[in-house]
Amino acid sequence: GCPRGQAHEQLRPLAYSTLGDLVNAARDQLTLTHVARVVYVFCRNLHDGDLPLTIQTTMVRLLVGLVERLFAGVEEPQHLQQSS
C-alpha cells in the first residue's frame, strides 16, 4: 500500500473536483456566507502548485459561475448605462 500522506495527496484532487460539482449543483441555494467561504477556499487552492491544472481550471470555472450568479440580479448604475 501507499503511505498515508501519499494517499491523501492522491485523493485531494478528487475531493476538490467532487466539492466543485456539489457547489455547482447547489449554487442557487447557497447563502452569501456560503459563497464567500467557497470563494475563499477555491481561491486559496488556485495557488497550490501541487493540484493538477485540470482541478485548478475547474475551480476557476466554478468561481466564474458564482460571480455571474452574484451579479445577475444587480442592475448597472444609471451613470454607467448607455443612452440609446
Contacts in CASP RR format, 6 or more apart in sequence:
PFRMAT RR
TARGET T0000
AUTHOR 0000-0000-0000
METHOD contacts of the structure
MODEL  1
GCPRGQAHEQLRPLAYSTLGDLVNAARDQLTLTHVARVVYVFCRNLHDGD
LPLTIQTTMVRLLVGLVERLFAGVEEPQHLQQSS
2 10 0 8 1.000
9 50 0 8 1.000
12 50 0 8 1.000
12 51 0 8 1.000
13 51 0 8 1.000
13 52 0 8 1.000
13 54 0 8 1.000
13 55 0 8 1.000
16 45 0 8 1.000
16 51 0 8 1.000
16 55 0 8 1.000
16 58 0 8 1.000
16 59 0 8 1.000
17 55 0 8 1.000
17 58 0 8 1.000
20 42 0 8 1.000
20 58 0 8 1.000
20 59 0 8 1.000
20 62 0 8 1.000
23 30 0 8 1.000
23 38 0 8 1.000
23 62 0 8 1.000
23 66 0 8 1.000
24 62 0 8 1.000
24 65 0 8 1.000
27 35 0 8 1.000
27 65 0 8 1.000
27 66 0 8 1.000
27 69 0 8 1.000
28 69 0 8 1.000
30 38 0 8 1.000
35 66 0 8 1.000
35 69 0 8 1.000
35 70 0 8 1.000
38 62 0 8 1.000
38 66 0 8 1.000
39 63 0 8 1.000
39 66 0 8 1.000
42 59 0 8 1.000
42 62 0 8 1.000
42 63 0 8 1.000
43 63 0 8 1.000
45 51 0 8 1.000
45 56 0 8 1.000
45 59 0 8 1.000
46 56 0 8 1.000
46 59 0 8 1.000
46 60 0 8 1.000
48 56 0 8 1.000
END
